[in-house]
Amino acid sequence: MLSLLLFLPLLSALSSVPCQTPEACIGGDPSSLHLIQPLDSSSQHLMLAVTGSGAGEAFSIRYLERDEEGNVEWIMGPDSYLKPTWSSSYLKNGNLAFWAPEFVPSEEEPESSGKMYYSISGGGINPSVDSISEFCIGLAYGTVHSLQNITWSDAGSPVICVSSEQANVGAPHAIDPSVVKSGERLYLTFGSWSDYGDGENQGARGGGVWMNELDPLTGMLKESVLEECGDDFPNCFNDEHFISAANHRGYNADEGYVDGNSIEASYIYHHETSGEYFMFVNWFYCCRGVDSTYQIMVGKSDKVEGPYYDKNGVSLVDTVADTQ
Ligand SMILES: *[C@@H]1O[C@H](CO)[C@@H](O)[C@H](O)[C@H]1NC(C)=O
């Protein structure tokens, strides 16, 4: 996920142990850094949730601390072992890898409680498109007793899942949750590459980043969306009732759409002063070492639901990757 990185004035020192090496602090999987949020606006601490294959069923909290001289240090926080009660009902195998958490501080007690959305896979991280895989976006309510003691309670069911059957006909994977407030309303954006189609045109249709409204109290899909979904819950994706927010399909003049919809990791930032919304997305490929082509792109809108336009006035929904 795109990260918000804020450095705040130092007020207190941590009693906890600094990491011996950066690797020890990030769990040995730098690509698993997904979230940095200020946890306590009155202090220096930034919370960073890290996940990854090394973490198994856990995700881990790390902090950044800055001293009066401006030196920044990584500090170990607690490892949390989430075992959602619903995972055996909705996910096809027990891999339970977690990643891409999004922490949303509560309105009432932003320094000590909040909601954490996360991606959870039934098929392993980065399953091949051929494998049977299902993904869900989960939700846990967190209470921060101290920097070293954060307890989580599972929401009891997933927010949304996408089955392989849905993904094979165009649904986006239910991963990379990001949550943004707009007045009293709360919106979820999620999604990524597509599995739709065969051969060279695998994924050329479907997928993309999509949005829908959440219930601001529970953090789950709002009532009208759940009613519409009915017995299909939690496989609630529906391309007529969800908002298409961004795509990045390969395109060339000879063949039309090719090479999939290389987009993921959406994040919406609401700029309070201007009232504008900025949608950040990642294009192309992560995780290929020096051959990685990941790029962070941005579009802007006056409305949270979009459309989001790039600097040339092209809607992010219509953006294509020229593959000529
Ligand atoms: C964390 O805080 C809770 C609430 O104060 C307490 O019940 C629990 O024992 C604490 N856990 C640890 C490991 O300190």
PDBQT file of the ligand as one rigid body, heavy atoms in Angstrom, charges set to zero:
ROOT
HETATM    1  C1  LIG A 401      -2.641  -6.152  27.284  1.00  0.00    +0.000 C 
HETATM    2  O1  LIG A 401      -3.564  -5.244  27.865  1.00  0.00    +0.000 OA
HETATM    3  C2  LIG A 401      -4.739  -5.880  28.339  1.00  0.00    +0.000 C 
HETATM    4  C3  LIG A 401      -5.710  -4.780  28.791  1.00  0.00    +0.000 C 
HETATM    5  O2  LIG A 401      -5.103  -3.916  29.716  1.00  0.00    +0.000 OA
HETATM    6  C4  LIG A 401      -4.388  -6.839  29.445  1.00  0.00    +0.000 C 
HETATM    7  O3  LIG A 401      -5.541  -7.514  29.893  1.00  0.00    +0.000 OA
HETATM    8  C5  LIG A 401      -3.379  -7.869  28.935  1.00  0.00    +0.000 C 
HETATM    9  O4  LIG A 401      -2.956  -8.705  29.969  1.00  0.00    +0.000 OA
HETATM   10  C6  LIG A 401      -2.191  -7.168  28.312  1.00  0.00    +0.000 C 
HETATM   11  N1  LIG A 401      -1.331  -8.148  27.683  1.00  0.00    +0.000 N 
HETATM   12  C7  LIG A 401      -0.021  -8.117  27.826  1.00  0.00    +0.000 C 
HETATM   13  C8  LIG A 401       0.730  -9.181  27.092  1.00  0.00    +0.000 C 
HETATM   14  O5  LIG A 401       0.559  -7.299  28.490  1.00  0.00    +0.000 OA
ENDROOT
TORSDOF 0
